[in-house]
């Protein structure tokens, strides 16, 4: 795929693949425990990216400091979030997990405003955070009271995962970006380290019996090879063609895909507050990026 149509096709496929990831996790949990799902995801993802690097003949960097930074990013961007989302989906629907994942840009903005001098909070970003916070409260359903159940803990685990994403993105920008390293190589470093770390931890956290079925195996291959492998390559191409801001619009589509697939494939229930909260979160992202200036547009008209 090449040209404008090719990039648009990649964008659509990226939304579908990342939105489907939560469905794949849910199916994987029918035969694997959360740590085993995380290990399969990282393993298939690393193998896929290694093949891509070999086909493209991209050499691996020799800078020890870079590999050290990638190891840190691996823990924040892969190991901890993979484990948290997999654990959380034992107790909440895949659609709800995909909705919480949409909070990533807002949490990244909070972390960036605290860690980077060039990313201070503006009026638009503050409005975005307020809308996003209202969205999270709506999704959780705070008017029902605080119930310290596994479901609430699972939702907090999803927010913990997106917080790790936010920390990882800011760390990447501060210590990895600007080194002139190919984005696919960076992705392989992150996911490769994650696979090694999870493999080393597996004797302690991945000891449950494995029940492999065709749906479980196919879901893990798709989750790792597509969602954690090829998707990174597509995303890098979209960023190069459209810019980071336009490429980030995929965030608006992934929860829609996740919720629809959860309902159609897994017959998951959907409460009214979940899509309403998701809309508030997406509006928050739009506002934070300065795309929700309704008053200014009316004045201009």
FENPE-V897393 format. One record per pair of residues at least 12 apart in sequence whose C-alpha atoms are under 10 Angstrom apart, sorted by the first residue. I is the first residue (numbers start at 1). J is the second residue. If there is no record, write none. Layout:
[[I:J] [I:J]]
This chain:
[[3:241] [4:241] [4:242] [6:237] [6:238] [7:234] [7:235] [7:237] [7:238] [7:239] [7:240] [7:241] [7:242] [8:238] [8:241] [8:242] [9:234] [9:238] [10:231] [10:233] [10:234] [10:235] [10:237] [10:238] [11:231] [11:234] [11:235] [11:237] [11:238] [11:247] [11:248] [11:249] [11:250] [12:250] [12:253] [12:254] [13:226] [13:231] [13:234] [13:250] [14:226] [14:227] [14:230] [14:231] [14:232] [14:233] [14:234] [14:235] [14:238] [14:250] [14:253] [14:254] [15:227] [15:231] [15:249] [15:250] [15:251] [15:252] [15:253] [15:254] [15:255] [15:256] [15:257] [15:258] [16:227] [16:250] [16:253] [16:254] [16:255] [16:256] [16:257] [16:258] [16:261] [17:222] [17:223] [17:226] [17:227] [17:228] [17:230] [17:231] [17:254] [17:257] [17:258] [18:98] [18:223] [18:226] [18:227] [18:228] [18:231] [18:250] [18:251] [18:253] [18:254] [18:255] [18:257] [18:258] [19:94] [19:95] [19:98] [19:99] [19:101] [19:227] [19:250] [19:251] [19:253] [19:254] [19:255] [19:256] [19:257] [19:258] [19:259] [19:260] [19:261] [19:262] [20:94] [20:95] [20:98] [20:219] [20:222] [20:223] [20:227] [20:254] [20:255] [20:256] [20:257] [20:258] [20:259] [20:260] [20:261] [20:262] [21:41] [21:94] [21:98] [21:219] [21:220] [21:222] [21:223] [21:224] [21:226] [21:227] [21:228] [21:254] [21:257] [21:258] [22:85] [22:86] [22:89] [22:93] [22:94] [22:95] [22:96] [22:97] [22:98] [22:101] [22:223] [22:227] [22:254] [22:255] [22:257] [22:258] [22:259] [22:261] [22:262] [23:89] [23:93] [23:94] [23:95] [23:97] [23:98] [23:219] [23:223] [23:257] [23:258] [23:259] [23:261] [23:262] [23:265] [23:266] [24:37] [24:41] [24:94] [24:215] [24:216] [24:217] [24:218] [24:219] [24:220] [24:221] [24:222] [24:223] [24:224] [24:227] [25:37] [25:38] [25:41] [25:82] [25:85] [25:86] [25:87] [25:89] [25:90] [25:94] [25:216] [25:219] [25:220] [25:223] [26:85] [26:86] [26:87] [26:88] [26:89] [26:90] [26:92] [26:93] [26:94] [26:95] [26:216] [26:219] [26:262] [26:266] [27:89] [27:94] [27:215] [27:216] [27:217] [27:218] [27:219] [27:220] [27:266] [28:40] [28:41] [28:86] [28:211] [28:212] [28:213] [28:215] [28:216] [28:217] [28:218] [28:219] [28:220] [28:223] [29:86] [29:87] [29:89] [29:90] [29:211] [29:216] [29:219] [29:220] [30:90] [30:210] [30:211] [30:212] [30:213] [30:215] [30:216] [31:208] [31:209] [31:210] [31:211] [31:212] [31:213] [31:215] [31:216] [31:217] [32:206] [32:207] [32:208] [32:209] [32:210] [32:211] [32:212] [32:216] [32:217] [32:220] [33:83] [33:86] [33:87] [33:90] [33:205] [33:206] [33:207] [33:208] [33:209] [33:210] [33:211] [34:82] [34:83] [34:84] [34:85] [34:86] [34:87] [34:88] [34:89] [34:90] [34:205] [34:206] [34:208] [35:79] [35:82] [35:83] [35:84] [35:86] [35:87] [35:198] [35:199] [35:201] [35:202] [35:204] [35:205] [35:206] [35:207] [35:208] [36:83] [36:86] [36:198] [36:199] [36:202] [36:205] [36:206] [36:207] [36:208] [36:209] [36:210] [36:220] [37:82] [37:83] [37:85] [37:86] [37:87] [37:206] [37:216] [37:219] [37:220] [37:223] [37:224] [38:78] [38:79] [38:80] [38:81] [38:82] [38:83] [38:84] [38:85] [38:86] [38:87] [38:194] [38:195] [38:198] [38:199] [38:206] [38:220] [38:223] [38:224] [39:79] [39:82] [39:83] [39:194] [39:195] [39:196] [39:197] [39:198] [39:199] [39:201] [39:202] [39:206] [39:220] [39:224] [40:195] [40:198] [40:199] [40:217] [40:219] [40:220] [40:221] [40:223] [40:224] [40:225] [41:78] [41:82] [41:191] [41:194] [41:195] [41:219] [41:220] [41:221] [41:222] [41:223] [41:224] [41:225] [41:226] [41:227] [41:228] [41:229] [42:78] [42:79] [42:82] [42:190] [42:191] [42:192] [42:193] [42:194] [42:195] [42:196] [42:197] [42:198] [42:199] [42:220] [42:223] [42:224] [42:225] [42:228] [42:229] [43:191] [43:192] [43:193] [43:194] [43:195] [43:196] [43:198] [43:199] [43:220] [43:221] [43:224] [43:225] [43:228] [43:229] [44:191] [44:192] [44:195] [44:220] [44:221] [44:222] [44:223] [44:224] [44:225] [44:226] [44:227] [44:228] [44:229] [45:187] [45:188] [45:191] [45:192] [45:194] [45:195] [45:220] [45:221] [45:222] [45:223] [45:224] [45:225] [45:226] [45:227] [45:228] [45:229] [45:230] [45:231] [45:232] [46:187] [46:188] [46:189] [46:190] [46:191] [46:192] [46:193] [46:194] [46:195] [46:196] [46:224] [46:225] [46:228] [46:229] [47:188] [47:191] [47:192] [47:195] [47:224] [47:225] [47:229] [48:188] [48:221] [48:224] [48:225] [48:226] [48:228] [48:229] [48:230] [49:184] [49:185] [49:187] [49:188] [49:189] [49:191] [49:192] [49:224] [49:225] [49:226] [49:228] [49:229] [49:230] [49:231] [49:232] [49:233] [50:184] [50:185] [50:187] [50:188] [50:189] [50:192] [50:229] [51:229] [52:184] [52:185] [52:188] [52:229] [52:230] [52:233] [53:184] [53:185] [53:188] [58:182] [58:184] [58:185] [59:182] [59:185] [60:181] [60:182] [60:185] [60:186] [60:188] [60:189] [61:181] [61:182] [61:185] [61:186] [61:189] [65:175] [65:176] [66:175] [66:176] [66:179] [66:181] [66:186] [66:189] [67:176] [67:186] [67:189] [67:190] [67:193] [68:189] [69:171] [69:172] [69:175] [69:176] [69:189] [69:190] [70:168] [70:171] [70:172] [70:175] [70:176] [70:186] [70:187] [70:188] [70:189] [70:190] [70:191] [70:192] [70:193] [70:194] [71:189] [71:190] [71:191] [71:192] [71:193] [71:194] [71:197] [72:168] [72:171] [72:172] [72:190] [72:193] [72:194] [73:164] [73:165] [73:167] [73:168] [73:169] [73:170] [73:171] [73:172] [73:175] [73:176] [73:186] [73:187] [73:189] [73:190] [73:191] [73:193] [73:194] [74:168] [74:187] [74:188] [74:189] [74:190] [74:191] [74:192] [74:193] [74:194] [74:195] [74:197] [75:164] [75:165] [75:168] [75:190] [75:191] [75:193] [75:194] [75:197] [75:198] [76:161] [76:162] [76:163] [76:164] [76:165] [76:166] [76:167] [76:168] [76:169] [76:171] [76:190] [76:194] [77:161] [77:162] [77:163] [77:164] [77:165] [77:166] [77:167] [77:168] [77:169] [77:172] [77:190] [77:191] [77:194] [78:161] [78:164] [78:165] [78:168] [78:190] [78:191] [78:192] [78:193] [78:194] [78:195] [78:198] [78:228] [79:161] [79:164] [79:190] [79:191] [79:193] [79:194] [79:195] [79:196] [79:197] [79:198] [80:160] [80:161] [80:162] [80:164] [80:165] [80:194] [80:198] [81:157] [81:158] [81:159] [81:160] [81:161] [81:162] [81:163] [81:164] [81:165] [82:158] [82:161] [82:194] [83:157] [83:158] [83:161] [83:198] [84:154] [84:155] [84:156] [84:157] [84:158] [84:159] [84:160] [84:161] [84:162] [85:97] [85:98] [85:100] [85:101] [85:154] [85:155] [85:157] [85:158] [85:159] [85:160] [85:161] [85:162] [86:154] [86:157] [86:158] [87:154] [87:157] [87:158] [88:150] [88:151] [88:152] [88:153] [88:154] [88:155] [88:156] [88:157] [88:158] [88:161] [89:151] [89:154] [89:155] [89:157] [89:158] [90:150] [90:151] [90:154] [91:149] [91:150] [91:151] [91:152] [91:153] [91:154] [91:155] [92:150] [92:151] [92:152] [92:153] [92:154] [92:155] [92:268] [93:151] [93:258] [93:259] [93:262] [93:263] [93:266] [93:267] [93:268] [93:269] [93:270] [94:255] [94:258] [94:259] [94:260] [94:261] [94:262] [94:263] [94:266] [94:268] [95:254] [95:255] [95:256] [95:257] [95:258] [95:259] [95:260] [95:261] [95:262] [95:263] [95:266] [95:268] [95:269] [95:270] [95:274] [95:275] [96:139] [96:140] [96:155] [96:158] [96:255] [96:258] [96:259] [96:262] [96:268] [96:269] [96:270] [96:271] [96:274] [96:275] [96:278] [97:154] [97:155] [97:157] [97:158] [97:159] [97:255] [97:258] [97:259] [98:158] [98:251] [98:254] [98:255] [98:256] [98:257] [98:258] [98:259] [98:262] [98:278] [99:136] [99:139] [99:158] [99:251] [99:252] [99:254] [99:255] [99:256] [99:257] [99:258] [99:259] [99:274] [99:275] [99:277] [99:278] [99:279] [99:281] [99:282] [100:135] [100:136] [100:139] [100:140] [100:155] [100:156] [100:157] [100:158] [100:159] [100:160] [100:161] [100:162] [100:255] [100:274] [100:277] [100:278] [100:281] [101:158] [101:159] [101:161] [101:162] [101:163] [101:165] [101:251] [101:254] [101:255] [102:132] [102:159] [102:162] [102:250] [102:251] [102:252] [102:253] [102:254] [102:255] [102:256] [102:278] [102:281] [102:282] [102:285] [103:129] [103:132] [103:133] [103:135] [103:136] [103:158] [103:159] [103:162] [103:163] [103:165] [103:166] [103:251] [103:278] [103:281] [103:282] [103:284] [103:285] [104:159] [104:161] [104:162] [104:163] [104:164] [104:165] [104:166] [104:169] [104:251] [104:281] [104:285] [105:129] [105:132] [105:162] [105:163] [105:165] [105:166] [105:169] [105:248] [105:251] [105:281] [105:282] [105:284] [105:285] [105:288] [105:289] [106:125] [106:126] [106:128] [106:129] [106:130] [106:131] [106:132] [106:133] [106:162] [106:163] [106:166] [106:281] [106:282] [106:284] [106:285] [106:288] [107:129] [107:132] [107:133] [107:159] [107:162] [107:163] [107:164] [107:165] [107:166] [107:167] [108:162] [108:163] [108:164] [108:165] [108:166] [108:167] [108:168] [108:169] [108:170] [109:121] [109:125] [109:126] [109:128] [109:129] [109:166] [109:167] [109:169] [109:170] [109:285] [109:288] [110:125] [110:126] [110:129] [110:163] [110:166] [110:167] [111:163] [111:164] [111:165] [111:166] [111:167] [111:168] [111:169] [111:170] [111:171] [112:166] [112:167] [112:169] [112:170] [112:171] [112:173] [112:174] [113:125] [113:170] [114:170] [115:167] [115:170] [115:171] [115:174] [116:170] [116:171] [116:173] [116:174] [121:288] [122:288] [122:290] [123:287] [123:288] [123:290] [124:284] [124:285] [124:286] [124:287] [124:288] [124:289] [124:290] [124:291] [124:292] [124:293] [125:284] [125:285] [125:286] [125:287] [125:288] [125:289] [125:290] [126:284] [126:287] [126:288] [127:283] [127:284] [127:285] [127:286] [127:287] [127:288] [127:290] [127:292] [128:280] [128:281] [128:282] [128:283] [128:284] [128:285] [128:286] [128:287] [128:288] [128:289] [128:290] [128:292] [129:281] [129:283] [129:284] [129:285] [129:287] [129:288] [130:280] [130:281] [130:284] [130:287] [130:288] [131:277] [131:279] [131:280] [131:281] [131:282] [131:283] [131:284] [131:285] [131:286] [131:287] [131:288] [132:277] [132:278] [132:279] [132:280] [132:281] [132:282] [132:283] [132:284] [132:285] [132:287] [132:288] [133:277] [133:280] [133:281] [133:284] [134:277] [134:278] [134:280] [134:281] [134:284] [135:273] [135:274] [135:275] [135:276] [135:277] [135:278] [135:279] [135:280] [135:281] [135:282] [135:283] [135:284] [136:155] [136:159] [136:273] [136:274] [136:276] [136:277] [136:278] [136:280] [136:281] [137:273] [137:274] [137:277] [138:272] [138:273] [138:274] [138:275] [138:276] [138:277] [138:278] [138:280] [138:281] [139:155] [139:271] [139:272] [139:273] [139:274] [139:275] [139:276] [139:277] [139:278] [139:280] [139:281] [140:152] [140:155] [140:156] [140:273] [140:274] [140:277] [141:271] [141:273] [141:274] [141:277] [172:186] [182:236] [183:232] [183:233] [183:235] [183:236] [183:237] [184:229] [184:230] [184:232] [184:233] [184:234] [184:235] [184:236] [184:237] [185:233] [186:232] [187:228] [187:229] [187:232] [187:233] [187:236] [188:228] [188:229] [188:232] [191:224] [191:228] [191:229] [235:247] [235:248] [235:250] [245:289] [248:285] [249:282] [249:285] [249:286] [251:282] [251:285] [252:278] [252:279] [252:281] [252:282] [252:283] [252:285] [252:286] [253:282] [255:275] [255:278] [255:279] [255:282] [256:275] [256:278] [256:279] [259:274] [259:275]]
